[in-house]
Structures are given as structure tokens and as C-alpha cells.
């Protein structure tokens, strides 16, 4: 005997992504709160080894990791050097139907922008109906994880608290200059490559040499298409997989050579593309 279908399609449960700088032991406690409230397989760890307290780098990497997840995903981000302080705990409803949960310190803003922006709500601990908070130093477990789980279960964000304006500052945007461009370092990867926030599309095609200034020192760089394209020990400029400009050294650490960190300013100068000369057409003989 077959049971007739009701005609209704079950909605797939919302995914929850989890990103933090807290390491495995603390991350496990946050995940325990989430899996206690959500179906198996709906909680996805992105990373828990973000550089401690580095909001600039975390904001850049979280956007790169999370922006391609399905619309409607709940993204929980805990990089929170101001935990227990004046910064607000927030939930953001993005225009694509996704939710972002974490501290209002700027770490959520690039991802929120990538997902179309949205409305922010201050999370009120009294509205979570969860276990009492243990101290004031682990909002990831005691506040953010319960809020993310409830949003993933269908709770409207206004039920978590009052609507607020975000106060956290986003990293400064890159700028074009007369010589080229300037921006900041947003990521130093495990290979020592220096990733900036300057869009790689700003680098003109056909350029083989340029200059970069990190700190007080200006250096020549070879413009290449791969790490193997440069000579050993040479500082290279190439288009990164993030879609931004990157400094590297072939099979070595550019960060050790240049000695910069996330948030440090960086500038590039490159020659302008030569204009094509317009040839005058000869008039046909009359």
C-alpha cells in the first residue's frame, strides 16, 4: 500500500557554517550547541585557525570561504577580541536570505556586502531561552551558537533583539592612484605570500615590471602569471586566486622579505599602457 503524497515539498534544513580563531577545544563546545539543535550534516566547520584577534584578515577570508554557499545559509563567525566589552553581539539578515551571526567589530561586513547587505539585530541573551551563560568570555558558545541554531530553525531575527545600526568598521577600500593603486595587506598565507585587497583587474595587461611600496621601502617587482615564472629570490607580483594582487617569492616566503602584516598599507606603481597611434588614412587619388 502506498501513502499518497501531500504535494508539499520539504524544505531542506538550513546549513550553518562555523569559522573562528579559537582552536579545536573551544570550537568543539560551540559545535556541541549547534548539533544538539540541528539535524546531522547541517553544521559545516570552515576553519578554526584564523589568526587570533586579526579582524581584518578574518573578514577577508570569511568572505572568500562563505560567499558561495547556498542562499539561506547561517554563517557563524567568532573572531572577537572585544568579547565581554562594549561591542554588540549581532545577527544580520542578508538580502539573499542568509544570516550572519557574530560580533559587531567589522568581521561580518565584507561577507554581508557580498550577500547584498541587510538588516542587523542586537542579540539579547534574555531572549535565547538557552542555558545560563558561564562567565562573559565565551559568547561563541553561550550567545552566538544558540542564536545561530534558532535562526537556522526558522526564528525571525527580530525575535532575537532590537534592530540596530552596525558600528564595526570595515577594512579601508583600495584606491586607484595616478601611478597605479594603493590598498592594504589582508592575508599572509601559510606559504608567506602577501595577499592585498587591490583588485587584480586594475593591473594593466602586458606589464612586466612594476614597483611596490610596503612601509617605507619601495621595491621593484616582476609581474608574472605563476610562482614558477619568476627567478629564485625575486619579488613577484601576480594575480591571486582571491581576485586581488599578491606579492610572492618563488619557493620562499615573501612575508619574510618584505616584513609586513595584515592591515599594513601597500602601494603599487606601474607604467601606463601606451596609447595606440591613429594612422591617417591616405586619401584615394582623384
Secondary structure by P-SEA (a helix, b strand, c coil): cbbbbccccccccbbbbbbcccccaaaaaaaaaaaacccccccccccccccccaaaaaaaaaaaacccccccbbbbbccccccccccccccccccccbbbbccccccaaaaaaaacbbbbbbbbcccccccccccccccccccaaaaaaaaaacccccccccbbbbcccccbbbbbccccbbbbbcccccccbbbcccccccccccccccccccccbbbbbbbccccccccccbbbbbbccccbbbbbcccccccccccccccbbbbbbbbccccbbbbbbccccc
